[in-house]
Amino acid sequence: MTDLSYNKWVSMSDEALIKVIGSFIRHYRMEYNKTQDELAAAAGISRSTLSMLERGQTVTLNTLVQVLRVLNKLDVMDAFEVRESFSPLQLAKLQREKRLRARKSSKNELNSTNSVNW
């Protein structure tokens, strides 16, 4: 995400953000040449609920996900994926602890750790 786009979203009110989501839904419904009735039926919601979503009114998250699925736009969910990240210090520590070589184990170690017998 660029700083410019982040600042754009931060500066918007919650109401404005919800209206952007509604416009997104309406745009793709129209692009796929679907009526509100057709899209609502495919999503398993009422036409009035879809209309509320497009106007930026309150609907459930479940409704939004159902509509995104029908519009084949679940890729927007990528923004919500949590990716594990490491600080440079953590990464350096992990690299330092990483084994670089295998060492020959004694027979006692193999028997005591229930290792796979080769």
DACOR-V103582 format. One record per residue. N is the residue number from 1. RES is the residue in one small letter. OMEGA is omega in degrees with one decimal (999 if undefined). D_LAST is the distance of its C-alpha to the last C-alpha in Angstrom with 1 decimal. Layout:
N|RES|OMEGA|D_LAST + N|RES|OMEGA|D_LAST
This chain:
1|m|178.9|50.0 + 2|t|178.6|52.8 + 3|d|-178.9|55.1 + 4|l|-178.8|58.0 + 5|s|178.4|56.7 + 6|y|179.6|55.6 + 7|n|178.2|59.1 + 8|k|-177.2|60.6 + 9|w|-178.3|58.8 + 10|v|-175.9|59.4 + 11|s|-178.8|63.1 + 12|m|175.9|63.5 + 13|s|177.4|64.6 + 14|d|179.6|62.5 + 15|e|179.4|65.1 + 16|a|178.8|64.9 + 17|l|179.6|61.1 + 18|i|176.6|61.3 + 19|k|176.6|64.0 + 20|v|178.0|61.6 + 21|i|177.6|59.0 + 22|g|178.3|61.8 + 23|s|177.2|62.8 + 24|f|-179.6|59.3 + 25|i|-179.1|59.1 + 26|r|179.9|62.6 + 27|h|-177.1|61.9 + 28|y|173.7|58.8 + 29|r|179.9|60.6 + 30|m|179.4|63.5 + 31|e|178.4|61.2 + 32|y|176.6|59.7 + 33|n|179.2|63.3 + 34|k|173.3|62.8 + 35|t|175.5|65.5 + 36|q|179.3|64.9 + 37|d|-178.7|65.3 + 38|e|-178.7|62.6 + 39|l|180.0|60.1 + 40|a|179.5|60.8 + 41|a|-179.9|60.4 + 42|a|-179.4|57.0 + 43|a|-179.9|55.8 + 44|g|178.3|57.2 + 45|i|178.4|59.8 + 46|s|177.9|63.5 + 47|r|-179.1|65.4 + 48|s|177.1|67.1 + 49|t|177.1|63.7 + 50|l|178.2|62.7 + 51|s|177.8|66.1 + 52|m|178.7|65.6 + 53|l|-179.4|62.3 + 54|e|179.2|63.9 + 55|r|179.0|66.8 + 56|g|177.4|64.5 + 57|q|-174.1|65.4 + 58|t|171.3|63.1 + 59|v|-179.7|60.5 + 60|t|174.6|57.1 + 61|l|178.2|53.8 + 62|n|178.0|52.8 + 63|t|179.4|55.7 + 64|l|-179.6|54.7 + 65|v|178.8|51.1 + 66|q|-178.8|52.5 + 67|v|177.4|54.8 + 68|l|179.3|52.3 + 69|r|-179.1|50.0 + 70|v|179.2|52.8 + 71|l|-178.1|53.8 + 72|n|-178.5|50.2 + 73|k|178.2|50.3 + 74|l|177.4|47.4 + 75|d|176.9|46.2 + 76|v|178.5|48.6 + 77|m|177.0|46.1 + 78|d|-179.1|43.9 + 79|a|-177.7|46.3 + 80|f|-178.9|45.2 + 81|e|178.9|41.4 + 82|v|179.0|40.0 + 83|r|179.3|37.7 + 84|e|178.3|35.8 + 85|s|-179.1|37.0 + 86|f|173.8|36.2 + 87|s|178.0|38.8 + 88|p|178.7|38.3 + 89|l|178.0|37.7 + 90|q|179.9|35.0 + 91|l|178.4|33.3 + 92|a|179.3|33.6 + 93|k|177.9|32.0 + 94|l|179.0|29.0 + 95|q|-179.1|28.6 + 96|r|-178.9|28.8 + 97|e|-178.1|26.1 + 98|k|179.2|23.7 + 99|r|178.4|20.8 + 100|l|-177.3|21.3 + 101|r|170.2|18.4 + 102|a|177.2|14.9 + 103|r|-179.7|15.0 + 104|k|-179.6|12.8 + 105|s|175.9|12.3 + 106|s|180.0|13.5 + 107|k|179.8|12.0 + 108|n|179.3|14.8 + 109|e|-179.9|13.9 + 110|l|-178.0|10.4 + 111|n|-175.6|12.1 + 112|s|-176.8|15.1 + 113|t|-179.5|13.9 + 114|n|179.3|12.0 + 115|s|176.7|9.1 + 116|v|177.9|6.3 + 117|n|179.8|3.8 + 118|w|999|0.0
